Every structure is written in C-alpha cells, then in structure tokens.
Amino acid sequence: MDSSELEKQLNDLVNEIGSIPESRRDKIIQLARRAKESRKKLHRSMDELQSSLDYLRISIKYMMFDVEATRRENKYLRKLLEDRE
C-alpha cells in the first residue's frame, strides 16, 4: 500500500465516522487524526533519512576519490625522491 492509498483510506475513514454515535465519534476522529499526523511525520522522517543517505553516499565517493588521488600523488612523489638519489 503506497502513501496516497493510505491517505485516501484515512480520509474515507474520517468521512464514514459521521454515522457513529456522537459519544464515540469524537474519540474515533481524534484517533484517526493522530494516525494521519503520525503517517505524515513518518513520511517526513523517511524523506530526511533518504536525503541523509544520499549525502553520505556522495561524501563517501568524494573521500574515495580523495584517497585515490592522494595515493597517486604519494606514488609520484616517492618516485621523484627515488630518482633524486
């Protein structure tokens, strides 16, 4: 079930609650709204997590590139030192 389907079902649930006796309706409406808000918070958290993972992947790729460049530079400098001797 994707996010839009869950949202639709929650909205349908809130609309159908109108047939429930008023004494219980407020409690059910409150619970449905809480579930809807929790889903929104979860969705935001997942988006933030995905962004963090994307940033981490890019950072790791940059570090790997930097390590390889440093290795090549060190190899070149060692060769220069050996040639001087």
Buried (B, 14 or more C-beta within 10 A) or exposed (E): EEEEEBBEEBEEBBEEBEEEEEEEEEEBBEEBEEBBEEBEEEEEEEEEEEEEEEEEEEEEEEEEEEEEEEEEEEEEEEEEEEEEE
